[in-house]
Amino acid sequence: MTDKTIIRFEGVKQQYDRSTVLNRVSFEIERGKFYTLLGPSGCGKTTILRLIAGFIQPTEGNIYFNGKVINNVPADKRQVNTVFQDYALFPHLNVFENVAFGLRIKKLKNAVIADKVKEALRFVNLEGYEDREITEMSGGQRQRVAIARAIVNEPEVLLLDEPLSALDLKLRTEMQYELRELQRRLGITFVFVTHDQEEALAMSDEIFVLNEGDIQQSGTPTDIYDEPINRFVADFIGESNIVPGRMIADFRAEFAGKQFDCVDQGFSPNEPVEIMIRPEDLEITEPEQGNLEIKVDSQLFRGVHYEISGYDKAGNEWLVHSTKKAVVGSSIGLRFDPEAIHVMRFGETEEEFDKRLEAYSDPAQAGAAGDGR
Ligand SMILES: Nc1ncnc2c1ncn2[C@@H]1O[C@H](COP(=O)(O)OP(=O)(O)OP(=O)(O)O)[C@@H](O)[C@H]1O
C-alpha cells in the first residue's frame, strides 16, 4: 500500500445465499485516477461498487478507505457518491432541488446550498438550468444533473455504474470525453463500471478486467491491450487471433506447424501455450514472402480497413485488418514481427505474469532466468 492508496480490498468475498459473486478479491485504488471495472454481465462489477458505497457488507475480508477498515461504516458516512445507470433523479423536483437534495438533508444554510449547486452545475455545463423540470431535460442533460448531484457533496470517490448505457452512440462518445475531462478538473477518484471494452480503453487510467467474480488482470489500457494475460482478456479486449502452440525454448515459439522468433521467455521447454496476435499486427505480403501463408475465406470492408479472414495449412483461422485488399479464394502471405507474438501461459496468476513481464524489461533478471537460445 502506498500513501496514494485511497481504497483497498483485502480478500473480499461476497456471497448471496449460496452463490459466490466475488472470490476473495484484493486490489488497490489510488487517489485522483480514473478506474474502470470492465467485464461481462454478472461478473461482479456492480457488487464491487455497492461494497465501496456501503450498500452491502462483505461476507469475508476487509475494505479500507484512507487506511481504515470501513466494513461497518454506513453508506451515508462514507466520502463516496454514486451515479446510477438510471440516474435515479426525482421527477417531481426541478434541476436545482435535485442537485440540492443531499445538502438539504445535511441542513446546510440556503446561501451555502445555492453556491454549491451553482458550482456543481457549472462543472457539468448546466449553468442557467436551475429552474428546469427534470422531465424537460434530454437524456444527456439528465445524466449531467445526476453527476452534479453526486459531486455537489464533494466526495473523495465518485462511483459510476454504467452511466452512459442509456445514451445513443453519438451522445455516449461526447459524454465519454466530458466525463474524462470532468475527472481531470475535479481531481477526485472515479470508479466507472462498463461492459464496453472500447469505452474502458478510451477513458481509463487503470482497468480491472473481471470474470466470474475474479479480477483477471489490472493495468493501464495499453498494458491490457498489448499484453493480455490469458484468452479471456485477449478476447474480451479487442479482436485477436489465438492459436495453440508451444515454447521450444526462450524466445522461440512453435505454432501453425512452424517455428518463430519471439520476445517471450521463462517457460519450460516444450510447454504448451496459447499464441495471440492482433489482426492489425499482421501485414499482407505475396504468399511466399510472409511468415505464414493463408487461403482467403472472406473479406469485409470496414470503412478504415478491410477485415480479411482465412485459414493456414494447419487449419487455424486468421483475422487480418489491413488497408490492402485481398481476393477471396487466393493465397496471401502474413508477415509479423517477433514483438507481435504474445505468448500466454495456461492458468498463470497475475502476480506470476507480472513477474515474467518485468523480467523481459530488466536485462539483469532476464539473464538470471537463463537465456535458452
Ligand atoms: N441481491 C442479490 N441477491 C442474489 N444474487 C445477486 C444479488 N445481487 C447480485 N446478485 C448476483 O451476483 C452476480 C453479480 O452481479 P453484479 O450486479 O455485481 O454483476 P455486474 O457485473 O454488475 O453485471 P451487469 O453488468 O449485468 O450489471 C450476478 O450473478 C447476480 O445475479
The ligand as a Tripos MOL2 file, in Angstrom:
@<TRIPOS>MOLECULE
LIG
   31    33     1     0     0
SMALL
NO_CHARGES

@<TRIPOS>ATOM
      1 N1        -29.0720   -9.1600   -4.0010 N.pl3     1 LIG1
      2 C1        -28.6650  -10.2240   -4.7070 C.ar      1 LIG1
      3 N2        -29.0810  -11.4780   -4.3760 N.ar      1 LIG1
      4 C2        -28.6650  -12.5590   -5.0730 C.ar      1 LIG1
      5 N3        -27.8260  -12.5060   -6.1320 N.ar      1 LIG1
      6 C3        -27.3770  -11.2950   -6.5090 C.ar      1 LIG1
      7 C4        -27.7690  -10.0940   -5.8300 C.ar      1 LIG1
      8 N4        -27.1680   -9.0490   -6.4390 N.ar      1 LIG1
      9 C5        -26.4240   -9.5690   -7.4480 C.ar      1 LIG1
     10 N5        -26.5430  -10.9070   -7.4960 N.ar      1 LIG1
     11 C6        -25.8650  -11.8020   -8.4560 C.3       1 LIG1
     12 O1        -24.4790  -11.5770   -8.3680 O.3       1 LIG1
     13 C7        -23.8470  -11.6730   -9.6360 C.3       1 LIG1
     14 C8        -23.0250  -10.4220   -9.9190 C.3       1 LIG1
     15 O2        -23.8890   -9.3240  -10.0060 O.3       1 LIG1
     16 P1        -23.3790   -7.8430  -10.3440 P.3       1 LIG1
     17 O3        -24.5960   -6.9740  -10.3780 O.co2     1 LIG1
     18 O4        -22.2860   -7.4660   -9.4340 O.co2     1 LIG1
     19 O5        -22.8030   -8.0590  -11.8150 O.3       1 LIG1
     20 P2        -22.3780   -6.9890  -12.9080 P.3       1 LIG1
     21 O6        -21.0350   -7.4210  -13.3770 O.co2     1 LIG1
     22 O7        -22.5010   -5.6190  -12.3940 O.co2     1 LIG1
     23 O8        -23.4390   -7.2780  -14.0290 O.3       1 LIG1
     24 P3        -24.2700   -6.2720  -15.0020 P.3       1 LIG1
     25 O9        -23.2550   -5.7410  -15.9850 O.co2     1 LIG1
     26 O10       -25.2540   -7.1910  -15.6380 O.co2     1 LIG1
     27 O11       -24.8640   -5.2320  -14.1260 O.co2     1 LIG1
     28 C9        -24.9580  -11.9300  -10.6380 C.3       1 LIG1
     29 O12       -24.9820  -13.3020  -10.9320 O.3       1 LIG1
     30 C10       -26.2080  -11.5010   -9.8980 C.3       1 LIG1
     31 O13       -27.3140  -12.2630  -10.3350 O.3       1 LIG1
@<TRIPOS>BOND
     1     1     2 1
     2     2     3 ar
     3     2     7 ar
     4     3     4 ar
     5     4     5 ar
     6     5     6 ar
     7     6     7 ar
     8     6    10 ar
     9     7     8 ar
    10     8     9 ar
    11     9    10 ar
    12    10    11 1
    13    11    12 1
    14    11    30 1
    15    12    13 1
    16    13    14 1
    17    13    28 1
    18    14    15 1
    19    15    16 1
    20    16    17 2
    21    16    18 1
    22    16    19 1
    23    19    20 1
    24    20    21 2
    25    20    22 1
    26    20    23 1
    27    23    24 1
    28    24    25 2
    29    24    26 1
    30    24    27 1
    31    28    29 1
    32    28    30 1
    33    30    31 1
@<TRIPOS>SUBSTRUCTURE
     1 LIG1         1 GROUP 0 **** ****
